[in-house]
Amino acid sequence: MPKKRGVFIGWLVSGAVVFVCFASGLGPLWIVAGLLITAWGVAVATNYRGAADAMPSRTGFGPFWQETSRGMIRFIFTFFALWGIGLAVAGIFKTIR
């Protein structure tokens, strides 16, 4: 399997894990979900080992598609990192209470 495809499949699988952790509503699992999102956000935003290059830049189906630059992909994942930090902090507060 090519490196790019492996990174993208890893992103999809970890996204499913994050969804399940978030949907559980348990504080400790929210911390795990937040840390996973933060890790992906930081890795892609800093283009660690070409992670931003592995994300698809063209999305859509049929005649409806959109082209996204690598810089915009990195910018979007910066917000994933911030969202992950917020989710982890919310999980910490939820666990303490």
N, C-alpha and C positions, 0 to 999 in steps of 0.2 A: 504494500500500500504506500503510495507517495506521501511524503511528509505533510504536504498541504492538506490532503484529504484526511490524514490522521488527526491533525490539529482541529480541523473543522468538526470531525466526528466526536472528538473529545469535548468540544464546546457544546455540541448538541446533547451528549449523554450527561454531562455535568449540569446542563440546564434542566434536564428532567429531574435530576437529583435535587437541585435547588427548588424546583417547583414542589416536589413531594415534601421536602423539609419545611418549606414555607406554609404549605397547605395543612400541615400537621398542627400548627398553632402552638407548638411547644417551644419554650424559650431557648433551651440548649440547641435544638435543631435550627432555630432561626440564626443562632450564632454560627453554626456550621454553614448554613446557606449564605450568610453574609460574608464569611471568610472565603468561600468558593468564588462568589461574584467579585469580591475585591481582588482576589488573586488573578482571575481572568482579566479584569479591568486593567490592573497594573501591567500584566504581561503584554497585553495588546497595545495599550497606550504608550508603553515604552518600546514597543516593537522588539521585545525580548526574543532572541533567536528567530526572528522573522515571523512572529505570531500574527502581526497585522497583515503581512503579505499572504498568509495562509487563509485569511477570511475572504469569502467571495465578495467581489466588488460589483458583480452584476446579479441582481435579484429580480424575481418576477416570474410570470408564466404567460405563455401565449404572446399576444401582441402587447401586453402590459409588462414593461420591465423598467428598471432604473439602474443607472450606473453610478457608483459611489467611489470617490477617490480614497486612496490609502490614508491621507490626512484626515478625512472626515470619519473614516472607520476608527482611527486612533482617538479622535475627539469624542465620538460616541462612547467608546469604551472607557474614557475618563469618567463619564457620568455613571457607567456601570460600577466603577471602583468606588465612587462617592456613595452610590446607592447601597453597595455592599457594606460599607462602613456604617451607614445609618441603620441597616438591617441588623448588623452584629450588635450595635449599641442598643437597639430596641430589644434584641434577644437577651442581652445582659440585664436590662431593666426588668424584663418579663420574668427572668429566672430569679432575680433577687426578690421580687414581690411575691 
